[in-house]
Every structure is written in structure tokens, then in C-alpha cells.
Amino acid sequence: MTLDEIAYNLLNLIRGGKQHHDEHISAEQIKFNIKHYRAVFIRRDYAKNGFNSRHTEQDLGCLELMQVDAAKCCNLPKTGCNVYRTIKKIPKTIRYNFEEALSYIGDVSGMGTIPFVNSNTIQFLPYDKYTNGKYKSYMIGDYLYVYNADGLKYVNVRGVFEDPKEVAKFDCGGVNCYDDSASPFPIPMDMLDLINTGILSKELALIGGTFTDTVNDRAQDPKTIVPRPMGGKQKE
């Protein structure tokens, strides 16, 4: 089920299947709430069960690496120490307990894993007796860096991201890696029931009960019911 289908299903539920062209509830607002609830429920589920479902993951395709100087200050001389990082920023991941929600970092075959480490441990890697020549990956800001990446041009990354739509910026074999109207929304169906229940009982219940501006005067228009006069007709 796509995000568009989930959003319009919620609109149908709140309107009893009777939508019209003048609907004042924004589908984009519903999509925002769906993504918010998704992030909350995935985090809670992982904190409780320690399990990461593949149905919550998204693949960023082949990410190209570029060589850059290790210096972070543009106004200082270059250090001469070159490092490799992704050209594109990695989307924000859902906040897991003490770790990034990146489920796979490795070669483009999807089988050769590159271990993920904290950036402050990189300075000690040259002194590691057994793995000092191996690839290691780490994050600085929103970029993914690869240690010992000489000759490595591309990496593959999978993870659980806060906003699935951010993955649309990445290329997966000539097509966008995600599309709200065509790609399955990355969430298990049982968790979707929790999202529907939460939104219908809170956000949509509040929005659906508000008055709209029907006379175009930039003010809400609560309908005033004038009491029926004795022996006469009710005024509108």
C-alpha cells in the first residue's frame, strides 16, 4: 500500500466514504502525520523487541564516493589528508537506542558488509594489528565516510529513515528509489492499524470538527442556529 492510498483511505474513513472537491482537510497534512506516527511506532517497537523488520527498510541504491580533504574549515589550509565520503547526504534515520538506524553499509552486491564505527575511533585504526587495512564506515554530519576506500567508487546503504520521501532523491537503476504514489510505504501492515487508530482518534477528529471559511472573509464560519420563533419559520 502506498502513502497516497493510506492518506486517502483515512480521508474516506473520516468522511464516511463521501468525499467532495471542496474537502478542506489537506492530504499533505495527513501524510505528515502518517510519517510522524510511523517514526514513533518503529522506534518504540525496536526499543521493546530489538527487531528491525525488512519492511521498514529502504534502499538508497549505489552511492558514489568522492575524495575530499579531511579539513572541515574552508578558510584554513588543506591538511593533505584525503578521505572518501558520499557525494549525497544520507537522509535522517529514525532514532534507535544508542545507534544509527542503518541496517546495511557495504558493496553494491549487497553481500560485502563494511563495518560501521564511531568517527572518533578512526584515529586509532592504523594501529589495529589485524584490521588496519580493512574498510570502515562512519558518519560525520549527514555524510557517510569510508576509511581505506582507495579504489572504492560506490557503496550501497539501507536503513530506516524518518521521511521515506527523502529516498526519492536517490537513483535505483535509472528510476527514483521511492515514489509516494507508486512505491509501497515502508511499514508492516499490523503497524498501519496503529497509525490509523491514532490519527483518526486525535488529529483527524480535531481537524474534522473544525469550521471552515465558506464566505471567503479569512475567518472561520461557525453556523449560528437562530431559535425558531413561535409560530414562524426558522431563520437561516
N, C-alpha and C positions, 0 to 999 in steps of 0.2 A: 504494500500500500504506500502510495506517495504522500508527501506532505500536503500537497494540494487536496488530495482525496480526504485526508484526515481532517483538514480545516473545514472543507465544505460539508463533511459529514456532521461535524459539530454545529455548523450553522443550520443544517436541516433538523437536527435534534432540538435546538433551542426554538426553532420556528415551527415545529410540528410538521416538517416537510413542505411548508408553504412559503417559499422564498419569493421575493419580487425584485424588480430592478432598482427600487428605491431603498434597498437594505442599507441601514446606517451602521451596521457592525462591520468593521474592516476585516477582511480575510487576512491581511498582513499582520494585524494585531493578534489574531488567533494563532497564526503561525509563530509569532514571537513567544506567546505563552506556551505553545506546544514544545518549543525548543528549550524554554526555561524549565518546564516540568521534566523533560527528558533528562537534562543535565542533573537535576536534583535526584531523580529516582535511580539513575545509573550510579551516581556517587554513593547513595545510601545502600544500594544492592551490593556494590563492591566492598564497602566498609563492613557489611554484615557477613557476606558469604565469601569474599575474596575471589570471586569468579568473574572473568571477563568474557562475555558472550561474543562470538564472532559476528553476530547480527548487529552489534553496536559499533563495530569497526568500520573504518573507511580507508581506502587505499589511495595514496597520493601519486601512484604511478612511478615513472622514472624521474628522479630529481637530479638535475645536473649540478655538479660541483664546480666551484671556481677557486682559483688561488688568490689569496689576499694576504696582506701584511697583518701581522698579529696586533699591531698598534691600533688602539681604539680612538686616539685623538688625532683629528685631521691636521691640527696646526703643529704637530711635533714631527721631527724627522722619522723616517721609516726605520724599523728595527732591523730589517734584513731577515727576520724570521717569518717565513711564509707558512700559512696554514690553509686548509681547504674547508670551505663551507658551501652550503646550498645557495644557489642564486636566489631562490624564492624563500620567503619566510614560511615557517611551519605554522599552521593555524593553532590557535589556543586549544589546549586539551582540557578535558574535564579534570577537576582536581581530585586525584586519588590520595590515599594516605601515604605521605612521605615519598611519592614517586610520580613521575610523568606518566600519563595515560598513553604512552607509545608502546604498542604491542609488538611491533617488529621494525627493526632497522637492519638492513643488510643489502646484499647484492640484488640485481634486478631479476634473478631467477626465483626469489622468494625463499631460498633454502640456505644461503650463506649468511648467517647472523653476524652482525657487528655489535659487540657488547657495548652497552650504554653505561657511562660513568659520570661522576660529578666533574665539572670543569676544573675544580681546584686540585684534582688528583693528577692532572695531565703532567705537571712539572716533575712528578716522581716516576713516570712511566719509563724514561730512559734507563733507570736503574733497576728495573724489573728484570731478573735473570732469565725468565722463561718466556715472557710475552712482550718484551720491549719492542719487537718488530711487528707486532700484530696491529690490526685495525682496532681503534676505539672511537666511539662516537660520544659527543657531549653537546649540550645546548648552552649558548650564550645569547641572551635576549630571545628573539624568535627564530634565530638561525641555528641550523644543525651543522656541527663541525665534525670532521673525521680526522683522527690522528693517524699518521703514517699513510696518508692517502695518495702518495705518489703513484701516478698511473691509473688511479681510480677516477672514472669520469661520471658515473651515475650510481645512485643508491635508490633503494626502494624503502618507503616508510608507510606503515599502517598504524592507526591509532584511533582513539575515541575522542572526537573533537566536540567542543562546545557548540559550535554552529555548523551543522553539516553543509550549509550553503557555501562556506568558505572553501570547501573542497572543489567547487566548480571552477576555481581559478587554475586547477592543475589538469594536465593532459594525460589521458589514459588511452594510448593507442590511436591518437587522432581525434578523439572526442573528449568533451569535458567529463571529469571524473564524477560529477554529480549534477543532477537537474531536479528541482523541486517538483516539476510536473511529470517527470518520466522515471526517475530513479527511486527504488524502494527506500523509504525513510528508515535510517539505521536504528531500529529498535525492535525488540521482541514483541509479539502480539499481546502477550499477557501484561506487559508493562503499559501498552497502549490503553488498556482498560482503566488503569490507574490514572493516566493522564486525562482521559475523557471525563472520568468521575470528578477529578479535581477542578478542571476548568468549568464544567457545567455547574458545579455547586458553588463556585466562587466568582471567577472573572466574568463568565458569560451570564450568570444570574444577575450580577450587578449591572453589566452593560445593557442586557436585555430589558431591564426595568427602568432605564433612564429615558427621559423625554428628549425629543429631537426638535430641531428648529424647522418648522414646517412653513413659516411665513417669511423666511429669509431676512430676519432682523437681528441676526447674530446673538439671539437669546433662546434658551430652551422654552418650549411651549407646553407647559402642563395644561391639560384640558380642564377647564373650570366648569363644573356642573352647577348650573343655576337651579335652585329648587323650583319644582313645578308649582305655579300659582294655583290657588284653589279655583277649580272650575275652568282652568285655562290650559293652554299647551305649554310644554316645557321649552324654555328658550335655549338656543344653542350658542 
